[in-house]
Every structure is written in structure tokens, then in C-alpha cells.
Amino acid sequence: MTPTLGLISDTHGLLREAALLALQGCELIVHAGDVGARDIVLALERIAPVVAIRGNTDTKGWAAALPETATAELEDARIYVLHSLHDLDLDPEAAGFNLVVSGHSHQPKQEQRGPVLYVNPGSAGPRRFKLPVTIARIELRDPQWKITFVDCGGEGAR
């Protein structure tokens, strides 16, 4: 069976049922910040182990204790997690990472930069402007990973 990594970000206190359903079957879930409520992490942990970091709005109470960055591994994925790519202060390739996960922009995006894949799952929380409401799933197939952005706001998947 192909291991699957679930990516979610910018929930801002809202965890949609569609996001929970889309993350079913993942072996690991990464939350790239702006969680908004502890219950979100607890709900995600009922699906799979969770790596969660603090976003720019996670400043009080339990959220202030979340780390600003985190690392994780799943199969061949060596993952570096931060909220905003603007705060990236290391060379992921030199540090041994092949996947950088970020949030903040609310825009789903994937970009290959040399051997490092950069993925922003978009925002799974309250809709902002006309941006989609998404999470991402990465099937860690050998030799090439399959990335799917799942629409959790009713507009269909891409």
C-alpha cells in the first residue's frame, strides 16, 4: 500500500467535515499553522499522527506553545514545516529535506525547486476572498509522488 501524507493549513478555528473526510487514510498529517483551536489538532489526531506548527495568528494560550517550525519523516519524505515561506532561513536541500510544507498565503501551490518539492495545501478554514478551500494529499509512490489538492469548500477537486 502506498503511504499517504496529509497536508492542511490555515484552519483558523474551523475544521470542515470535508477536510476530515479528505484526510482519512493518511499515515501522517502536517498542519502548517494558523490552527486556531486545540480541538482541531485533537480531531486530526483521531485520523493519524499530527505534526502541527504555530502560524502568525496562533499567539495565545495553548497555540503559543506550538513550535514555529517542525521536521518529520514518512517513508522517503524528509519534511520541513513552516508557516510562511518568507521565513525560510535554511537551505532545505543542504539540510537533507526533500519536501517543504508551508501555509499562510491561503493559495494551494506546488513547486519543484531542484530536488526539493514545495507544497502549500491552501487554506482549509474560513473562505478568504475567492480563494479555494483545500487540503493536499501526497501519495509517496516510488519513483514519483502524486500530489492531489482536494477541494473542501464545494467547488470540486483539482
DSSP file with accessible surface (Angstrom, degrees, kcal/mol):
  #  RESIDUE AA STRUCTURE BP1 BP2  ACC     N-H-->O    O-->H-N    N-H-->O    O-->H-N    TCO  KAPPA ALPHA  PHI   PSI    X-CA   Y-CA   Z-CA
    1    1 A M              0   0  215      0, 0.0     0, 0.0     0, 0.0     0, 0.0   0.000 360.0 360.0 360.0 140.0    0.0    0.0    0.0
    2    2 A T        -     0   0   51      1,-0.1   139,-0.1   137,-0.0     2,-0.1  -0.626 360.0-124.6 -79.6 123.6    1.2    3.5   -0.9
    3    3 A P        -     0   0   19      0, 0.0   137,-2.9     0, 0.0     2,-0.4  -0.425  26.4-152.1 -67.6 143.8    1.8    5.7    2.2
    4    4 A T  E     -A  139   0A  10     21,-0.3    23,-2.7   135,-0.2    24,-1.0  -0.970   7.5-154.9-125.6 134.1   -0.1    9.0    2.1
    5    5 A L  E     -Ab 138  28A   0    133,-2.7   133,-2.6    -2,-0.4     2,-0.4  -0.893  12.1-149.5-104.7 130.2    0.8   12.3    3.7
    6    6 A G  E     -Ab 137  29A   0     22,-3.1    24,-3.0    -2,-0.5     2,-0.4  -0.861  10.0-164.8-103.1 135.4   -2.0   14.7    4.5
    7    7 A L  E     +Ab 136  30A   0    129,-3.2   129,-2.5    -2,-0.4     2,-0.3  -0.978  14.4 163.3-121.9 132.8   -1.4   18.5    4.5
    8    8 A I  E     + b   0  31A   0     22,-2.6    24,-2.6    -2,-0.4     2,-0.3  -0.977   5.1 168.3-144.2 151.0   -3.6   21.1    6.0
    9    9 A S        +     0   0    0    125,-0.4   115,-2.3    -2,-0.3   116,-0.3  -0.986  50.5  27.3-156.6 163.2   -3.1   24.7    6.9
   10   10 A D        +     0   0    0     23,-2.5   115,-1.3    -2,-0.3    24,-0.2   0.856  54.8 153.8  51.0  51.0   -4.9   27.9    7.9
   11   11 A T    >   -     0   0    0     23,-0.4     3,-2.4    22,-0.4    24,-0.2   0.778  30.6-162.1 -77.1 -26.5   -7.9   26.4    9.6
   12   12 A H  T 3  S-     0   0   63     22,-2.9    24,-0.3     1,-0.3    23,-0.2   0.850  73.3 -45.6  47.3  41.9   -8.3   29.5   11.8
   13   13 A G  T 3  S+     0   0   41     22,-2.7     2,-0.5    21,-0.2    -1,-0.3   0.438 119.6 105.2  86.5   0.4  -10.5   27.6   14.2
   14   14 A L    <   -     0   0   70     -3,-2.4     2,-0.7    21,-0.2    -1,-0.1  -0.952  42.2-178.2-120.2 114.9  -12.7   25.9   11.5
   15   15 A L        -     0   0   37     -2,-0.5     2,-0.2    -3,-0.1   110,-0.1  -0.926  20.5-148.8-111.3 106.1  -12.3   22.2   10.7
   16   16 A R    >>  -     0   0   61     -2,-0.7     4,-1.9   108,-0.5     3,-0.5  -0.461  18.0-127.6 -74.8 146.2  -14.7   21.3    8.0
   17   17 A E  H 3> S+     0   0  129      1,-0.2     4,-2.6     2,-0.2     5,-0.2   0.877 111.4  59.1 -58.2 -37.4  -16.2   17.8    7.7
   18   18 A A  H 3> S+     0   0   43    134,-0.3     4,-2.2     1,-0.2    -1,-0.2   0.868 104.1  50.3 -62.8 -35.2  -15.0   17.7    4.1
   19   19 A A  H <> S+     0   0    0     -3,-0.5     4,-1.5   133,-0.2    -1,-0.2   0.924 109.7  50.2 -68.8 -43.0  -11.4   18.2    5.3
   20   20 A L  H  X S+     0   0   32     -4,-1.9     4,-0.6     1,-0.2     3,-0.3   0.925 112.5  47.2 -59.8 -43.5  -11.6   15.4    7.8
   21   21 A L  H >< S+     0   0  108     -4,-2.6     3,-1.0     1,-0.2    -1,-0.2   0.904 109.5  53.5 -64.7 -40.2  -13.0   13.1    5.2
   22   22 A A  H 3< S+     0   0   14     -4,-2.2    -1,-0.2     1,-0.2    -2,-0.2   0.768 107.5  51.9 -67.5 -24.5  -10.3   14.1    2.7
   23   23 A L  H >< S+     0   0    0     -4,-1.5     3,-1.7    -3,-0.3    -1,-0.2   0.530  80.5 119.9 -91.0  -5.2   -7.6   13.2    5.2
   24   24 A Q  T << S+     0   0   99     -3,-1.0     3,-0.1    -4,-0.6    23,-0.0  -0.298  73.9  26.5 -58.4 139.3   -8.9    9.8    6.0
   25   25 A G  T 3  S+     0   0   47      1,-0.3   -21,-0.3    22,-0.2    -1,-0.2   0.404  86.8 134.6  88.6  -2.8   -6.3    7.1    5.2
   26   26 A C    <   -     0   0    7     -3,-1.7    -1,-0.3     1,-0.1   -21,-0.2  -0.562  48.3-152.2 -78.3 145.0   -3.3    9.3    5.7
   27   27 A E  S    S+     0   0   75    -23,-2.7     2,-0.3     1,-0.3   -22,-0.2   0.686  83.4  16.0 -86.7 -21.4   -0.4    7.9    7.7
   28   28 A L  E     -b    5   0A  16    -24,-1.0   -22,-3.1    20,-0.2     2,-0.4  -0.982  66.9-154.5-150.9 141.5    0.7   11.3    8.9
   29   29 A I  E     -bc   6  50A   0     20,-2.5    22,-2.5    -2,-0.3     2,-0.5  -0.979   6.3-161.4-120.9 131.4   -1.0   14.8    8.9
   30   30 A V  E     -bc   7  51A   0    -24,-3.0   -22,-2.6    -2,-0.4     2,-0.6  -0.956   1.1-162.8-111.4 125.5    1.0   18.0    8.8
   31   31 A H  E     -bc   8  52A   0     20,-3.1    22,-1.7    -2,-0.5   -22,-0.2  -0.946   6.2-157.7-108.0 116.7   -0.7   21.2    9.9
   32   32 A A        -     0   0    0    -24,-2.6    71,-0.3    -2,-0.6    72,-0.1  -0.032  49.7 -83.0 -91.6  34.1    1.2   24.2    8.6
   33   33 A G  S    S+     0   0    0     20,-0.3   -23,-2.5   -25,-0.2   -22,-0.4  -0.077  95.1  87.8  97.4 169.9   -0.1   26.8   11.1
   34   34 A D        +     0   0    4    -24,-0.2   -22,-2.9   -25,-0.2   -23,-0.4   0.941  50.4 160.7  56.2  53.8   -2.9   29.2   11.9
   35   35 A V        -     0   0    0     18,-0.3   -22,-2.7   -24,-0.2   -21,-0.2   0.954  21.5-168.0 -67.1 -55.9   -4.6   26.3   13.6
   36   36 A G        +     0   0   41    -24,-0.3     2,-0.3   -23,-0.1    -1,-0.1   0.027  59.8  40.7  93.2 -29.3   -6.9   28.5   15.7
   37   37 A A    >>  -     0   0   31      1,-0.1     3,-1.5    25,-0.0     4,-0.8  -0.960  67.2-136.6-155.5 135.1   -8.3   25.9   18.1
   38   38 A R  H 3> S+     0   0  140     -2,-0.3     4,-2.1     1,-0.3     3,-0.4   0.834 102.5  69.1 -58.6 -34.0   -6.8   22.9   20.0
   39   39 A D  H 3> S+     0   0  120      1,-0.2     4,-2.4     2,-0.2    -1,-0.3   0.794  91.6  61.6 -57.7 -27.4   -9.8   20.8   19.1
   40   40 A I  H <> S+     0   0    7     -3,-1.5     4,-2.4     2,-0.2    -1,-0.2   0.951 105.1  44.8 -65.9 -46.3   -8.6   20.8   15.5
   41   41 A V  H  X S+     0   0   18     -4,-0.8     4,-2.4    -3,-0.4    -2,-0.2   0.930 113.4  51.6 -63.2 -42.3   -5.4   19.1   16.4
   42   42 A L  H  X S+     0   0   59     -4,-2.1     4,-0.7     1,-0.2    -1,-0.2   0.906 110.2  48.5 -62.3 -41.4   -7.2   16.6   18.6
   43   43 A A  H >< S+     0   0   11     -4,-2.4     3,-0.7     1,-0.2     4,-0.3   0.908 111.7  49.3 -65.5 -41.0   -9.7   15.8   15.8
   44   44 A L  H >X S+     0   0    0     -4,-2.4     4,-1.9     1,-0.2     3,-1.9   0.884 103.8  60.6 -65.7 -35.6   -6.8   15.3   13.3
   45   45 A E  H 3< S+     0   0  100     -4,-2.4    -1,-0.2     1,-0.3    -2,-0.2   0.718  93.2  65.5 -66.2 -18.5   -5.0   13.0   15.8
   46   46 A R  T << S+     0   0  194     -4,-0.7    -1,-0.3    -3,-0.7    -2,-0.2   0.685 108.7  40.5 -73.7 -16.5   -8.0   10.7   15.6
   47   47 A I  T <4 S-     0   0   35     -3,-1.9    -2,-0.2     1,-0.4   -22,-0.2   0.849 132.2 -33.2 -93.8 -47.7   -7.1   10.1   12.0
   48   48 A A  S  < S-     0   0    8     -4,-1.9    -1,-0.4   -24,-0.0   -20,-0.2  -0.973  80.7 -60.1-163.4 167.5   -3.3    9.9   12.1
   49   49 A P        -     0   0   88      0, 0.0   -20,-2.5     0, 0.0     2,-0.4  -0.314  57.7-144.1 -57.4 147.0   -0.3   11.3   14.0
   50   50 A V  E     -c   29   0A  28    -22,-0.2     2,-0.5   -20,-0.1   -20,-0.2  -0.951  20.2-164.9-124.5 136.5   -0.1   15.0   13.6
   51   51 A V  E     +c   30   0A  30    -22,-2.5   -20,-3.1    -2,-0.4     2,-0.4  -0.990  26.0 177.3-111.8 117.1    2.8   17.5   13.2
   52   52 A A  E     -c   31   0A  15     -2,-0.5     2,-0.3   -22,-0.2   -20,-0.2  -0.972  10.7-168.7-127.3 140.9    1.5   21.0   13.9
   53   53 A I        -     0   0    0    -22,-1.7     2,-0.3    -2,-0.4   -18,-0.3  -0.788  29.8 -97.0-120.7 168.8    3.2   24.3   14.0
   54   54 A R        -     0   0   60     13,-3.0    29,-0.3    -2,-0.3     2,-0.2  -0.644  34.3-158.5 -86.4 136.6    2.3   27.8   15.1
   55   55 A G    >   -     0   0    7     -2,-0.3     3,-1.4    28,-0.1   -22,-0.1  -0.500  40.3 -88.2-102.3-179.3    1.1   30.3   12.5
   56   56 A N  T 3  S+     0   0   91      1,-0.3   -23,-0.0    -2,-0.2    -2,-0.0   0.714 128.6  46.8 -66.8 -17.7    1.1   34.1   12.8
   57   57 A T  T 3  S+     0   0   68      1,-0.1     2,-1.5     2,-0.0     3,-0.3   0.517  88.5  88.9 -99.2  -5.1   -2.3   34.1   14.4
   58   58 A D    <   +     0   0    4     -3,-1.4    -1,-0.1     1,-0.2     8,-0.1  -0.567  51.5 125.6 -89.2  72.9   -1.5   31.3   16.9
   59   59 A T        +     0   0   89     -2,-1.5     2,-0.3     6,-0.1    -1,-0.2   0.551  51.4  61.2-111.5  -9.8   -0.2   33.7   19.6
   60   60 A K  S >> S-     0   0  168     -3,-0.3     3,-1.1     4,-0.0     4,-0.5  -0.852  94.1 -19.6-125.1 158.0   -2.2   32.9   22.7
   61   61 A G  G >4 S-     0   0   65     -2,-0.3     3,-0.9     1,-0.2     4,-0.5  -0.159 123.5  -4.2  56.9-138.3   -2.8   30.1   25.1
   62   62 A W  G >4 S+     0   0   79      1,-0.2     3,-1.2     2,-0.2     4,-0.3   0.830 131.1  60.9 -59.0 -34.8   -2.1   26.5   24.0
   63   63 A A  G X4 S+     0   0    4     -3,-1.1     3,-1.7     1,-0.3    -1,-0.2   0.830  91.8  65.2 -67.9 -30.8   -1.2   27.7   20.5
   64   64 A A  G << S+     0   0   41     -3,-0.9    -1,-0.3    -4,-0.5    -2,-0.2   0.750  96.2  59.7 -63.9 -20.3    1.7   29.8   21.6
   65   65 A A  G <  S+     0   0   87     -3,-1.2    -1,-0.3    -4,-0.5    -2,-0.2   0.589  81.2 104.4 -84.0 -11.1    3.4   26.6   22.7
   66   66 A L  S <  S-     0   0   27     -3,-1.7   -13,-0.1    -4,-0.3   -12,-0.0  -0.423  81.6-106.4 -66.5 147.5    3.4   25.2   19.2
   67   67 A P        -     0   0   64      0, 0.0   -13,-3.0     0, 0.0    -1,-0.1  -0.342  13.6-131.4 -72.2 156.1    6.8   25.3   17.5
   68   68 A E  S    S+     0   0  133    -15,-0.2    15,-0.6     1,-0.1     2,-0.3   0.787  92.0  13.3 -74.9 -29.7    7.5   27.8   14.8
   69   69 A T  E     -E   82   0B  57     13,-0.1     2,-0.3   -17,-0.1    13,-0.2  -0.935  69.6-173.8-138.4 163.9    9.0   25.0   12.6
   70   70 A A  E     -E   81   0B  18     11,-1.7    11,-3.1    -2,-0.3     2,-0.3  -0.977  12.8-143.4-152.9 162.4    9.0   21.3   12.7
   71   71 A T  E     +E   80   0B  88     -2,-0.3     2,-0.3     9,-0.2     9,-0.2  -0.921  21.9 167.5-126.3 155.0   10.5   18.3   10.9
   72   72 A A  E     -E   79   0B  15      7,-1.8     7,-3.1    -2,-0.3     2,-0.4  -0.974  19.2-145.4-156.6 165.7    9.0   14.9   10.1
   73   73 A E  E     +E   78   0B 143     -2,-0.3     2,-0.3     5,-0.2     5,-0.2  -0.997  14.8 172.0-138.7 142.4    9.6   11.8    8.0
   74   74 A L  E >   -E   77   0B  28      3,-1.9     3,-2.8    -2,-0.4   -69,-0.1  -0.890  69.7 -50.3-147.8 116.4    7.3    9.4    6.3
   75   75 A E  T 3  S-     0   0  128     -2,-0.3    -1,-0.1     1,-0.3     0, 0.0  -0.319 126.4 -15.2  52.9-123.1    8.9    6.8    4.0
   76   76 A D  T 3  S+     0   0   99     64,-0.2     2,-0.6    -3,-0.1    -1,-0.3   0.413 112.4 107.7 -88.9   1.1   11.3    8.7    1.7
   77   77 A A  E <   -E   74   0B   0     -3,-2.8    -3,-1.9    20,-0.1     2,-0.6  -0.720  47.7-171.0 -84.9 121.1    9.8   12.1    2.6
   78   78 A R  E     -E   73   0B  97     -2,-0.6    20,-1.8    -5,-0.2    21,-1.6  -0.957  22.3-159.3-110.5 109.4   12.0   14.2    4.7
   79   79 A I  E     -Ef  72  99B   0     -7,-3.1    -7,-1.8    -2,-0.6     2,-0.5  -0.778  23.0-169.8-109.9 133.0    9.8   17.2    5.6
   80   80 A Y  E     -Ef  71 100B  14     19,-2.5    21,-2.8    -2,-0.4     2,-0.4  -0.979  17.1-162.4-115.5 129.4   10.4   20.7    6.9
   81   81 A V  E     +Ef  70 101B   0    -11,-3.1   -11,-1.7    -2,-0.5     2,-0.3  -0.946  20.6 150.0-119.3 130.7    7.3   22.6    8.0
   82   82 A L  E     -E   69   0B   4     19,-2.2    21,-0.3    -2,-0.4   -13,-0.1  -0.962  43.6-125.7-148.6 162.0    7.0   26.4    8.5
   83   83 A H  S    S+     0   0   12    -15,-0.6    20,-2.6    -2,-0.3     2,-0.5   0.959  92.6  27.9 -78.0 -51.6    4.1   28.7    8.2
   84   84 A S    >   -     0   0    9     18,-0.2     3,-2.2     1,-0.1    -1,-0.2  -0.945  63.4-146.1-117.2 129.0    5.4   31.3    5.8
   85   85 A L  G >  S+     0   0   56     -2,-0.5     3,-1.9    18,-0.4    -1,-0.1   0.779  98.6  72.1 -59.3 -25.1    8.0   30.6    3.1
   86   86 A H  G 3  S+     0   0  169      1,-0.3    -1,-0.3    -3,-0.0    -3,-0.0   0.728  94.7  54.2 -62.9 -19.1    9.2   34.2    3.6
   87   87 A D  G <  S+     0   0  114     -3,-2.2     2,-0.4     2,-0.0    -1,-0.3   0.339  74.0 128.9 -96.1   5.3   10.6   32.9    7.0
   88   88 A L    <   +     0   0   42     -3,-1.9    -3,-0.0     1,-0.1    -6,-0.0  -0.485  27.5 171.6 -64.9 116.4   12.6   30.1    5.4
   89   89 A D        +     0   0  135     -2,-0.4     2,-0.3     2,-0.0    -1,-0.1   0.040  51.2  60.0-120.3  25.4   16.1   30.5    6.9
   90   90 A L  S    S-     0   0   56      5,-0.0     3,-0.1     0, 0.0    -2,-0.0  -0.955  83.3-108.7-143.4 164.4   17.8   27.4    5.7
   91   91 A D     >  -     0   0   94     -2,-0.3     4,-2.2     1,-0.2     6,-0.2  -0.860  29.3-158.3 -92.9 105.7   18.7   25.6    2.5
   92   92 A P  T  4>S+     0   0    5      0, 0.0     5,-2.9     0, 0.0     4,-0.4   0.888  89.3  49.9 -56.7 -41.5   16.4   22.6    2.5
   93   93 A E  T >45S+     0   0  115      1,-0.2     3,-1.5     3,-0.2    -2,-0.0   0.949 112.0  46.6 -62.6 -48.7   18.5   20.6    0.1
   94   94 A A  T 345S+     0   0   83      1,-0.3    -1,-0.2     2,-0.1     0, 0.0   0.835 111.3  53.7 -62.5 -30.6   21.7   21.2    2.1
   95   95 A A  T 3<5S-     0   0   55     -4,-2.2    -1,-0.3     2,-0.1    -2,-0.2   0.464 122.1-106.7 -84.6  -1.8   19.8   20.3    5.3
   96   96 A G  T < 5S+     0   0   35     -3,-1.5     2,-0.3    -4,-0.4    -3,-0.2   0.610  73.3 135.7  90.8  13.9   18.6   17.0    3.9
   97   97 A F      < -     0   0   33     -5,-2.9    -1,-0.3    -6,-0.2   -18,-0.2  -0.738  30.9-179.9 -96.4 143.6   15.0   17.8    3.2
   98   98 A N  S    S+     0   0   26    -20,-1.8    19,-2.3    -2,-0.3     2,-0.4   0.349  72.9  49.1-117.5   2.7   13.1   16.9    0.0
   99   99 A L  E     -fg  79 117B   0    -21,-1.6   -19,-2.5    17,-0.2     2,-0.5  -0.976  58.6-170.8-144.3 127.0    9.7   18.4    1.0
  100  100 A V  E     -fg  80 118B   0     17,-2.8    19,-2.7    -2,-0.4     2,-0.5  -0.984  10.0-165.2-115.9 125.3    8.9   21.9    2.4
  101  101 A V  E     +fg  81 119B   0    -21,-2.8   -19,-2.2    -2,-0.5     2,-0.3  -0.941  17.2 160.7-113.1 129.6    5.4   22.4    3.6
  102  102 A S        -     0   0    5     17,-2.0    20,-0.3    -2,-0.5   -19,-0.2  -0.879  16.0-178.0-138.1 171.6    4.1   25.9    4.3
  103  103 A G        +     0   0    3    -20,-2.6     2,-1.9   -21,-0.3   -18,-0.4  -0.190  43.4 100.3-133.7-132.3    0.8   27.8    4.6
  104  104 A H  S    S+     0   0   69      1,-0.2   -20,-0.1   -71,-0.2   -21,-0.1  -0.239  76.8  70.6  76.8 -47.3    0.0   31.4    5.2
  105  105 A S  S    S-     0   0   53     -2,-1.9    -1,-0.2     2,-0.2    18,-0.1   0.678  88.4-139.0 -77.3 -16.4   -0.9   32.5    1.6
  106  106 A H        +     0   0    8      1,-0.2    17,-0.8    16,-0.2    22,-0.1   0.566  67.1 117.8  67.8   9.4   -4.2   30.6    1.6
  107  107 A Q        -     0   0  105     15,-0.2    15,-0.5    -4,-0.1    -1,-0.2  -0.930  67.1-128.8-112.7 120.3   -3.3   29.6   -2.0
  108  108 A P        +     0   0   19      0, 0.0     2,-0.3     0, 0.0    -5,-0.0  -0.439  44.0 157.0 -65.5 134.9   -2.7   25.9   -2.9
  109  109 A K  E     -H  120   0B 120     11,-2.5    11,-2.9    -2,-0.1     2,-0.4  -0.978  29.3-166.5-159.5 145.4    0.6   25.6   -4.8
  110  110 A Q  E     +H  119   0B  97     -2,-0.3     2,-0.3     9,-0.2     9,-0.2  -0.992  14.2 173.6-132.8 141.3    3.2   23.0   -5.6
  111  111 A E  E     -H  118   0B  70      7,-2.4     7,-3.1    -2,-0.4     2,-0.6  -0.955  22.9-144.5-150.1 128.6    6.6   23.9   -7.0
  112  112 A Q  E     -H  117   0B 117     -2,-0.3     2,-0.5     5,-0.2     5,-0.2  -0.840  16.8-178.8 -93.3 122.4    9.7   21.7   -7.7
  113  113 A R  E >   -H  116   0B 103      3,-3.2     3,-2.0    -2,-0.6    -2,-0.0  -0.897  64.1 -59.6-121.1  97.5   13.0   23.5   -7.0
  114  114 A G  T 3  S-     0   0   61     -2,-0.5    -1,-0.1     1,-0.3     0, 0.0  -0.415 119.0 -17.5  61.5-132.1   15.7   21.1   -7.8
  115  115 A P  T 3  S+     0   0   71      0, 0.0     2,-0.5     0, 0.0    -1,-0.3   0.479 122.4  90.0 -83.5   1.3   15.3   18.0   -5.6
  116  116 A V  E <   - H   0 113B   4     -3,-2.0    -3,-3.2   -17,-0.1     2,-0.5  -0.863  62.6-153.5-106.4 128.0   13.0   19.8   -3.2
  117  117 A L  E     -gH  99 112B   9    -19,-2.3   -17,-2.8    -2,-0.5     2,-0.5  -0.850   7.5-158.1 -97.2 128.6    9.3   19.9   -3.5
  118  118 A Y  E     -gH 100 111B  22     -7,-3.1    -7,-2.4    -2,-0.5     2,-0.4  -0.939  14.6-179.2-106.8 126.5    7.5   22.9   -2.0
  119  119 A V  E     -gH 101 110B   1    -19,-2.7   -17,-2.0    -2,-0.5    -9,-0.2  -0.993  18.8-175.1-132.6 130.6    3.8   22.5   -1.2
  120  120 A N  E     - H   0 109B  11    -11,-2.9   -11,-2.5    -2,-0.4   -17,-0.2  -0.992  14.0-157.7-115.2 116.8    1.2   24.8    0.2
  121  121 A P        -     0   0    0      0, 0.0     2,-0.1     0, 0.0    29,-0.1   0.577  36.1-129.4 -72.8  -4.9   -2.0   23.0    0.8
  122  122 A G        -     0   0    0    -15,-0.5     2,-0.5   -20,-0.3   -15,-0.2  -0.467  44.3 -42.6  85.4-165.2   -4.0   26.2    0.7
  123  123 A S  B     -i  133   0C   4    -17,-0.8    11,-1.8     9,-0.6  -113,-0.2  -0.869  40.3-178.2-106.3 132.2   -6.5   27.2    3.4
  124  124 A A        +     0   0    1   -115,-2.3  -108,-0.5    -2,-0.5  -113,-0.2   0.391  66.7  71.6-104.1   0.6   -9.0   24.7    4.9
  125  125 A G  S    S-     0   0    0   -115,-1.3  -113,-0.2  -116,-0.3  -114,-0.2   0.201 100.1 -14.8 -94.2-145.1  -10.6   27.2    7.2
  126  126 A P  S    S-     0   0   61      0, 0.0    -1,-0.3     0, 0.0     2,-0.1  -0.276  80.8-101.2 -59.4 138.8  -13.0   30.1    6.5
  127  127 A R        -     0   0   96     -3,-0.1     2,-0.5     6,-0.1     6,-0.1  -0.359  35.0-155.5 -62.6 138.3  -13.0   31.2    2.9
  128  128 A R    >   -     0   0  113      3,-0.3     3,-2.2     4,-0.2    -5,-0.1  -0.981  55.6 -44.8-120.7 123.8  -10.9   34.2    2.2
  129  129 A F  T 3  S-     0   0  164     -2,-0.5    -2,-0.0     1,-0.3     0, 0.0  -0.304 113.2 -39.5  54.3-130.4  -11.8   36.3   -0.9
  130  130 A K  T 3  S+     0   0  203     -3,-0.1    -1,-0.3     2,-0.0    -3,-0.0   0.123 100.0 131.9-111.1  19.9  -12.4   34.0   -3.8
  131  131 A L    <   -     0   0   37     -3,-2.2    -3,-0.3     1,-0.1   -24,-0.1  -0.406  61.5-105.9 -71.0 148.7   -9.6   31.6   -2.9
  132  132 A P        -     0   0   47      0, 0.0     2,-0.6     0, 0.0    -9,-0.6  -0.268  21.3-124.4 -70.5 161.1  -10.4   27.8   -2.8
  133  133 A V  B     +i  123   0C   1    -11,-0.1    19,-3.5    -9,-0.1    20,-0.7  -0.945  52.1 155.0-106.1 110.4  -10.8   25.9    0.4
  134  134 A T  E     - D   0 151A   4    -11,-1.8  -125,-0.4    -2,-0.6     2,-0.3  -0.924  37.4-166.9-140.1 160.1   -8.3   23.0    0.1
  135  135 A I  E     - D   0 150A   0     15,-1.6    15,-2.5    -2,-0.3     2,-0.4  -0.807  27.1-131.1-126.6 173.9   -6.1   20.4    1.7
  136  136 A A  E     -AD   7 149A   0   -129,-2.5  -129,-3.2    -2,-0.3     2,-0.4  -0.967  11.4-161.9-129.9 149.2   -3.5   18.3   -0.1
  137  137 A R  E     -AD   6 148A  50     11,-2.6    11,-2.8    -2,-0.4     2,-0.5  -0.992   5.2-162.3-124.5 135.9   -2.6   14.6   -0.1
  138  138 A I  E     -AD   5 147A   0   -133,-2.6  -133,-2.7    -2,-0.4     2,-0.7  -0.970   6.7-154.9-121.4 114.8    0.7   13.3   -1.3
  139  139 A E  E     -AD   4 146A  49      7,-2.8     7,-2.3    -2,-0.5     2,-1.9  -0.806  15.4-142.9 -85.1 119.3    0.9    9.6   -2.2
  140  140 A L        +     0   0   14   -137,-2.9   -64,-0.2    -2,-0.7     5,-0.2  -0.372  37.7 164.3 -86.3  61.1    4.5    8.7   -1.7
  141  141 A R        -     0   0  106     -2,-1.9  -139,-0.0     3,-0.3    -2,-0.0  -0.484  39.7 -91.5 -76.5 148.8    4.8    6.4   -4.6
  142  142 A D  S    S+     0   0  141      1,-0.2    -1,-0.0    -2,-0.2    -2,-0.0  -0.872 104.3   9.1 -99.9 129.6    8.1    5.3   -5.9
  143  143 A P  S    S+     0   0  125      0, 0.0     2,-0.4     0, 0.0    -1,-0.2  -1.000 134.7  23.3 -95.8 -10.8    9.6    6.8   -8.1
  144  144 A Q  S    S-     0   0  157      2,-0.0    -3,-0.3    -4,-0.0     2,-0.1  -0.959  71.4-129.4-125.3 133.9    7.3    9.9   -8.3
  145  145 A W        -     0   0   54     -2,-0.4     2,-0.6    -5,-0.2    -5,-0.2  -0.471  18.0-138.0 -74.8 146.5    5.0   11.3   -5.6
  146  146 A K  E     -D  139   0A  91     -7,-2.3    -7,-2.8    -2,-0.1     2,-0.5  -0.929  17.0-162.5-109.1 118.9    1.4   12.0   -6.6
  147  147 A I  E     -D  138   0A  32     -2,-0.6     2,-0.4    -9,-0.2    -9,-0.2  -0.872   8.3-177.5-104.0 129.2    0.0   15.3   -5.2
  148  148 A T  E     -D  137   0A  38    -11,-2.8   -11,-2.6    -2,-0.5     2,-0.5  -0.993  16.2-152.2-127.6 127.1   -3.7   15.9   -5.1
  149  149 A F  E     -D  136   0A   8      9,-1.0     9,-1.5    -2,-0.4     2,-0.5  -0.880  18.1-153.6 -93.6 127.7   -5.3   19.1   -3.9
  150  150 A V  E     -D  135   0A  33    -15,-2.5   -15,-1.6    -2,-0.5     2,-0.5  -0.912  10.1-133.7-109.7 123.7   -8.8   18.3   -2.6
  151  151 A D  E     +D  134   0A  28     -2,-0.5   -17,-0.3   -17,-0.2     3,-0.2  -0.620  25.2 175.7 -74.7 123.3  -11.5   21.0   -2.6
  152  152 A C        +     0   0    8    -19,-3.5  -134,-0.3    -2,-0.5  -133,-0.2   0.208  69.0  67.6-111.9  11.8  -13.2   21.1    0.8
  153  153 A G  S    S-     0   0   21    -20,-0.7    -1,-0.1     3,-0.2   -19,-0.1   0.286 114.6 -95.0-117.7   6.9  -15.4   24.0    0.0
  154  154 A G  S    S+     0   0   75    -21,-0.2     3,-0.1    -3,-0.2    -2,-0.1   0.500  94.5 106.3  99.2   5.8  -17.8   22.6   -2.6
  155  155 A E  S    S-     0   0  105      1,-0.3     2,-0.1   -22,-0.2    -3,-0.1   0.407  84.3-104.1 -98.4   1.2  -16.1   23.6   -5.9
  156  156 A G        -     0   0   48     -5,-0.1    -1,-0.3     2,-0.0     2,-0.2  -0.178  42.1 -69.5  96.9 166.4  -14.7   20.2   -7.0
  157  157 A A              0   0   78     -7,-0.1    -7,-0.2    -3,-0.1   -23,-0.0  -0.542 360.0 360.0 -94.3 159.8  -11.2   18.8   -6.8
  158  158 A R              0   0  166     -9,-1.5    -9,-1.0    -2,-0.2    -2,-0.0  -0.936 360.0 360.0-131.0 360.0   -8.2   19.7   -8.9
